Amino acid sequence: MFGGRCVCERGREPEAARKPRPTHESAQEREVTSGLELSHARRRARRRQLSAVYNVHAVMMRRERRACEHSH
């Protein structure tokens, strides 16, 4: 039960998941010089960032689903 209304009626995706998250670069990854290494570092940073987003989203969905089941 969120805001007095069931999650089922309110659309699947929670608000926080819709907002784009800021990208986090470490100083080390910013100063890599060669093009190949740079793209690799960027890809690695992107993957780490994405997995964090997915984890947060999964936790929120789980929490909402549990609350939804209890409210019926």
DAPEMO-V757374 format. One record per residue. N is the residue number from 0. RES is the residue in one small letter. OMEGA is omega as a letter, one per 20 degrees, with the letter a starting at -180 (* if undefined). NEAR is the number of other C-alpha atoms within 12 Angstrom. Layout:
BEGIN
n=N res=RES omega=OMEGA near=NEAR
n=N res=RES omega=OMEGA near=NEAR
END
This chain:
BEGIN
n=0 res=m omega=r near=19
n=1 res=f omega=r near=20
n=2 res=g omega=r near=12
n=3 res=g omega=a near=11
n=4 res=r omega=a near=15
n=5 res=c omega=a near=20
n=6 res=v omega=a near=27
n=7 res=c omega=a near=20
n=8 res=e omega=a near=14
n=9 res=r omega=a near=16
n=10 res=g omega=a near=13
n=11 res=r omega=a near=19
n=12 res=e omega=r near=19
n=13 res=p omega=a near=23
n=14 res=e omega=a near=16
n=15 res=a omega=a near=17
n=16 res=a omega=a near=20
n=17 res=r omega=a near=14
n=18 res=k omega=r near=11
n=19 res=p omega=a near=11
n=20 res=r omega=r near=16
n=21 res=p omega=r near=11
n=22 res=t omega=r near=16
n=23 res=h omega=r near=18
n=24 res=e omega=r near=20
n=25 res=s omega=a near=16
n=26 res=a omega=a near=11
n=27 res=q omega=a near=14
n=28 res=e omega=a near=21
n=29 res=r omega=a near=18
n=30 res=e omega=r near=15
n=31 res=v omega=a near=17
n=32 res=t omega=a near=13
n=33 res=s omega=a near=12
n=34 res=g omega=a near=13
n=35 res=l omega=r near=11
n=36 res=e omega=a near=16
n=37 res=l omega=a near=18
n=38 res=s omega=a near=17
n=39 res=h omega=r near=17
n=40 res=a omega=a near=23
n=41 res=r omega=r near=24
n=42 res=r omega=a near=17
n=43 res=r omega=r near=18
n=44 res=a omega=a near=22
n=45 res=r omega=a near=21
n=46 res=r omega=r near=17
n=47 res=r omega=a near=18
n=48 res=q omega=a near=21
n=49 res=l omega=a near=20
n=50 res=s omega=r near=14
n=51 res=a omega=r near=19
n=52 res=v omega=a near=22
n=53 res=y omega=a near=18
n=54 res=n omega=r near=15
n=55 res=v omega=a near=19
n=56 res=h omega=a near=23
n=57 res=a omega=r near=18
n=58 res=v omega=a near=17
n=59 res=m omega=r near=21
n=60 res=m omega=a near=23
n=61 res=r omega=a near=18
n=62 res=r omega=a near=18
n=63 res=e omega=a near=27
n=64 res=r omega=a near=22
n=65 res=r omega=r near=18
n=66 res=a omega=a near=20
n=67 res=c omega=a near=22
n=68 res=e omega=a near=15
n=69 res=h omega=a near=13
n=70 res=s omega=a near=16
n=71 res=h omega=* near=12
END
